[in-house]
Amino acid sequence: MLKFILLILLAVGGWYFWRRLSAPRTPARAPQERLPERMVACAWCGVNVPEGDALRSGERNYCCAEHRNAAENKSGD
């Protein structure tokens, strides 16, 4: 009886692995591509950042809020 159960388990396991190996592979989805953006320079440090990521204050672009705040504080002195 034990040999019969082992034979069934072996057959089921073989069938399972055969199905897994013979199944068509689905290609991995590529990450969604971003369109190229115009680069702008930070008015405080000069680092280039994509226009969509830049923080605007008036006509000037900044790479982060810290640089925007520093420029506003310096002009307010």
C-alpha positions in Angstrom: 0.0 0.0 0.0 2.8 2.4 0.9 4.5 1.7 -2.5 1.2 2.5 -4.3 0.9 5.9 -2.5 4.5 6.8 -3.2 4.0 5.9 -6.9 0.9 8.2 -7.0 2.8 11.0 -5.3 5.7 10.6 -7.7 3.4 10.7 -10.7 1.6 13.8 -9.5 4.9 15.5 -8.7 6.3 14.6 -12.1 3.1 15.9 -13.8 3.2 19.1 -11.9 6.9 19.8 -12.8 6.3 18.8 -16.4 3.4 21.3 -16.6 5.5 24.1 -15.0 8.4 23.6 -17.3 6.3 23.3 -20.5 4.1 26.3 -19.8 4.8 29.3 -22.0 6.8 32.0 -20.3 5.2 35.4 -20.1 7.7 38.2 -20.7 8.2 40.5 -17.7 6.6 43.9 -18.2 9.0 46.7 -18.8 8.7 49.6 -16.4 6.7 52.5 -17.8 9.1 54.7 -19.7 9.2 58.4 -19.0 9.4 60.9 -21.8 12.6 63.0 -21.9 12.3 66.3 -20.1 14.1 69.5 -20.4 16.8 70.0 -17.7 16.9 73.1 -15.7 19.6 74.4 -13.3 19.0 75.1 -9.7 19.2 78.8 -9.1 21.0 78.2 -5.7 23.6 75.4 -6.4 23.5 75.0 -10.2 22.6 71.3 -10.2 20.6 70.2 -13.2 17.2 68.6 -12.5 14.4 67.5 -14.8 11.9 70.4 -15.2 9.1 68.2 -13.8 11.0 67.6 -10.5 12.2 71.2 -10.1 10.6 73.5 -7.5 9.6 76.8 -9.0 9.6 80.1 -7.3 8.8 82.9 -9.6 11.0 82.5 -12.7 13.7 80.5 -10.8 14.0 76.7 -10.5 15.4 74.9 -7.4 16.5 71.3 -6.9 15.0 71.1 -3.3 12.9 73.0 -0.9 16.0 73.8 1.3 17.6 75.7 -1.6 14.4 77.5 -2.4 14.0 78.6 1.2 17.6 79.6 1.5 17.3 81.8 -1.6 14.1 83.4 -0.4 15.6 84.1 3.1 18.8 85.6 1.5 16.7 87.9 -0.7 14.6 88.9 2.3 17.6 90.1 4.3 
